[in-house]
């Protein structure tokens, strides 16, 4: 068994969608990035790559490549899963925490779990997703950005 940890941050800005775990969440601001800026999936990709000692998302999908401009991060996640399977690993479980003052995530958590379990090809009972605020502290609390943390187990 191997454990991986991932962390990512994206700035909130006007004129972008707020996509988290593949769910387009209605909000007056969205996440800024080269891809769709899905902060939770990016953290999850890094956790998976870290567990398999395969580098990080920036090395695999550089933001200097036109190929990844505005790409759906679920595509990137499925590529990462394929890569770790090619190395002989399977995903055991994933736990994701998303830190955002706004938008409120609770109404979208179950759809997020469905998306992530599908992309990881594991039972949804093996995927946990939590939203938390920072009690108005830090950049998340000031609604400047959203961060996400992910932990995975691979076998």
Buried (B, 14 or more C-beta within 10 A) or exposed (E): EBEBEBBBBBBBBEEBBBBBBBBEBEBEBBBBBBBBBBBBBBBBBBBBBBBBEBEEBBEBBEEEEEEBEEBBBBBBBBEBBEBBBEEEBEBBBBBBBBBBBBBEBEEBBEBBBBBBBBBBEBEBEBBBBEBBBBEEEEBBBEBBBBBBBBBBBBE
